[in-house]
Amino acid sequence: MQQPRNGVPTAQLPPLTWMKSRRSNPSGNCVELAELPGGAGIAVRNSRYPDGPALIYTIDEIAAFVLGARDGDFDHLIG
């Protein structure tokens, strides 16, 4: 699998505190999020590639995603 070419290498970000869902499992199928300093947004990365690219989203974009997930908008994607 090729690494995606978009995103910011995590080495270019300031030190961040990454977190993942309590539903994550030891197999490495995790998405990690970190708040950027000063409320500048949320960085998202694949835990399998901690040095790989991080996608940066605004707080409003993450809120829309989380609220949509709570509402079940994406349930059809996981069967």
C-alpha angles and dihedrals in degrees: 000000000000121000112248113255097217126079136056121288106245089232087068092056125083116255106292137188105236121203136183137195121281084233091066116113135215093256091083098250092138139130114206127204132196132184114237118229117274094016090287091148144283126293117213125195142167109255090218089065106037091166093045128095123311121205115222121217133177120248089250092053092051091046091053091050095046093046091047090051090050089052091052096248092142101036091109089064093065098044 
